[in-house]
Amino acid sequence: MRTHAAARIPALGLAQLAGSVVLLSSAWPVTKAAITAGASPLWFAVGRAGGSALTALLVLGALGRLRLPARRDLPAVFAVGVFQLAGFFALTHAAMAWVPAGRSAILSNVTTIWIVPLAMLVLHEPIPPRRWLATALGLAGVVVLMGPWAIDWSAPGVLTGHVLLLGAGLGFAVALTVVRRAPPRGGMLALLPWCFGIATLLLVPLALLEGGGFGAWPAASVGALVYTGALAGPGGTWCIMAAAAALPAMLASVGLLATPALGLLLSTWWLAEPLDADLLAGSALILGGVACASWPGRRR
């Protein structure tokens, strides 16, 4: 017989988690290609957030579901808009000037480092031994994927880029924790325009400080902006935050570790980044951790 905890894990939440992995991982090589082609990192983040806000606004308007957030929804709106979107976009897009797309996807999505203490101290969620094992497997896979032994830490900007990515992961973990602690009444879909709107307003001053602008970007950068703003941004954000509201925080964070693994594979194919034994071994460890975390427990 399944345990009560296992019965609370909905199949829809797992499907939404899988959807977020596919959409968010695909955004990494696309964004890296756009920045490499000449797009300004922070202005690309502004376009990505603004495009996602507009897409969500149009979709909800067409469905007749556009509304202002209720008071009880405000913690989720601000947590997602400030930490997961504005902070995450600003830190990761700036870091990709120094760090390859695959490694950026790894570090910025290691929310498990931060979720473990947050789940225990803030959410008071029980963490069974099986999920501790899943976390250990996932983090071991992340270390193997990142390959810190092969990084030239003395190169300009490398250390700064990695610190920025860890900060992005912390912001993501904070947003997951808030949404799990105070899930929005009407679901995350209705809140997406306001979340992305807040992110856009916060990113514009940072982009102005950076200078530059949208400018005469090449077609590849414009196409990447359309993809991330119209599909990967709103779709991936809705999937992960809906999954965060439905799934235990530890399960959601371990499941998100599949994002860097898939992001690395896509970067290898899209950007011709090297494929080696570390990539295969790390991906296997992460997928093993995901399977261990999501496998239903049983009574004795």
Secondary structure, 3 states (H helix, E strand, C coil): CECHHHHCCCHHHHHHHHHHHHHHHHHHHHHHHHHHHCCCHHHHHHHHHHHHHHHHHHHHHHHCCCCCCCHHHHHHHHHHHHHHHHHHHHHHHHHCCCCCHHHHHHHHCCCHHHHHHHHHHHHCCCCCHHHHHHHHHHHHHHHHHHCHHHCCCCCCCHHHHHHHHHHHHHHHHHHHHHHHHCCCCCCCHHHHHHHHHHHHHHHHHHHHHHCCCCCCCCHHHHHHHHHHHHHHHHHHHHHHHHHHHHCCHHHHHHHHCHHHHHHHHHHHHHHCCCCCHHHHHHHHHHHHHHHHHHCCCECC
